[in-house]
Amino acid sequence: MQQKLEIRHPRLAELRQARQIAADTMNMLYRHLPAGVSLVPPQLEPWQHSWIALVADEIVGVGRTADDLVSDLWLLPQARGKQVGSRLLERLEAEIEQRKHAQARLHLVAENTPARAFYRVRGWREADSFAHEKLGIPMINMYKPLGPKGANEPG
């Protein structure tokens, strides 16, 4: 039997854990980055308006948006392949759409091919690439039209 997935904003006592999941996941994925370098904001304040995914009352994922940007989406390894990321991404996309944006965008590390595939399967498109402003590593810009299917497509 599959356990119930809950997606909600974190409580004040959960902010540190939400931020830590993002930091730990980033560190695991990008071990080769210079020591002490993180793509995750160290302060707790940005995480106050994040979304967390919980299974059996355990936080297994966290995501954040800013304006039209999916700024963070991180999952613990045991949550992958179980629709947790899909459901969390849907919540993030809905938040962006509620802000009246016709499309959402995100940036990701170019070498993260599993993440690129994850987003492409969910309707995201790669736009262009660029070098990270601090690290110089290759990054990819992606976007996704929002709203009813085809409503935001160029005519």
C-alpha positions in Angstrom: 0.0 0.0 0.0 1.4 3.4 -1.0 1.7 6.0 1.8 -0.1 9.3 1.5 1.7 12.2 0.1 1.1 15.7 1.6 2.3 18.9 0.1 2.1 22.1 2.2 4.0 25.1 3.4 6.5 24.2 6.2 5.8 25.1 9.8 8.3 27.3 11.5 9.9 24.3 13.2 10.4 22.6 9.8 12.3 25.4 8.1 15.7 24.3 9.1 15.0 20.7 8.0 13.5 21.9 4.6 16.6 24.0 3.9 18.9 21.1 5.0 17.2 18.6 2.6 17.9 21.1 -0.2 21.6 21.5 0.9 22.2 17.8 1.5 20.7 16.8 -1.8 22.7 19.5 -3.7 25.9 18.4 -2.0 25.2 14.8 -2.9 24.5 15.6 -6.5 27.4 18.1 -7.0 30.1 16.6 -4.8 32.7 17.9 -7.3 32.0 21.5 -6.6 34.6 23.4 -4.6 34.3 22.8 -0.8 32.0 25.3 0.9 30.2 26.2 -2.4 26.4 25.9 -2.3 23.6 26.8 -4.7 21.2 26.7 -1.7 20.5 29.9 0.2 21.9 29.5 3.7 19.3 31.7 5.5 16.0 30.3 6.7 13.9 33.3 5.6 13.7 32.2 1.9 12.3 28.8 2.9 9.3 30.3 4.8 7.2 30.3 1.6 8.6 27.1 0.2 6.5 23.9 -0.3 7.4 20.6 1.4 6.5 17.1 0.4 5.8 14.7 3.3 5.4 11.0 3.3 4.4 9.4 6.7 5.0 12.8 8.3 8.6 12.9 7.0 9.8 15.7 4.8 11.1 14.0 1.6 11.2 17.0 -0.8 11.2 20.8 -0.9 10.6 23.4 -3.6 10.4 27.1 -3.9 9.3 29.7 -6.4 10.1 33.4 -7.0 8.0 35.3 -9.4 7.9 33.1 -12.5 10.9 31.0 -11.5 11.1 27.5 -10.0 14.1 28.4 -7.9 14.5 25.1 -6.0 13.2 21.5 -6.3 15.0 18.9 -4.2 14.0 15.4 -3.3 15.6 12.8 -1.0 16.8 9.8 -3.0 14.1 7.5 -1.4 11.4 9.8 -2.8 12.5 9.6 -6.4 10.4 7.6 -8.9 7.3 7.8 -6.7 5.5 10.8 -8.2 6.7 13.0 -5.3 8.7 15.3 -7.6 5.8 15.5 -10.1 3.3 16.5 -7.5 5.6 19.0 -5.9 6.4 20.5 -9.4 2.7 20.7 -10.1 2.2 22.7 -6.9 5.1 25.1 -7.8 3.8 25.6 -11.4 0.3 26.3 -10.0 1.8 28.9 -7.6 3.5 30.6 -10.6 0.3 30.5 -12.6 -1.7 32.0 -9.7 0.7 35.0 -10.0 -0.7 35.4 -13.6 2.4 34.3 -15.4 1.9 32.7 -18.9 5.0 30.6 -18.5 7.3 29.3 -15.8 11.1 29.1 -16.0 13.9 27.4 -14.2 17.7 27.0 -14.3 19.6 23.8 -13.7 23.1 22.4 -13.9 23.6 21.2 -17.4 25.3 17.9 -16.3 22.2 16.9 -14.3 20.7 14.8 -17.1 18.2 13.0 -14.9 16.7 16.4 -13.9 16.7 17.6 -17.5 14.8 14.4 -18.5 12.4 14.8 -15.5 11.4 18.3 -16.6 11.2 17.5 -20.4 8.7 14.7 -19.7 6.6 17.2 -17.8 6.4 19.7 -20.6 9.4 21.8 -20.0 11.6 22.9 -22.9 15.3 23.8 -22.9 15.8 27.4 -24.1 19.5 28.1 -23.9 22.6 27.6 -21.9 24.9 29.9 -19.9 27.7 29.8 -17.4 26.8 30.1 -13.7 27.6 33.6 -12.5 29.7 32.5 -9.5 30.8 29.0 -10.3 31.3 29.2 -14.1 29.7 25.8 -14.5 27.4 25.1 -17.5 23.7 25.8 -16.8 20.5 25.3 -18.8 17.5 27.7 -18.9 14.2 25.8 -19.3 10.6 27.1 -19.6 7.1 25.8 -19.7 3.9 27.4 -21.0 1.2 27.5 -18.3 -2.6 27.5 -18.5 -4.9 25.4 -20.7 -3.0 23.2 -23.1 -1.9 25.3 -26.1 -3.3 28.5 -24.7 0.1 30.1 -24.3 1.7 28.6 -27.4 2.8 31.0 -30.2 0.2 31.1 -33.0 
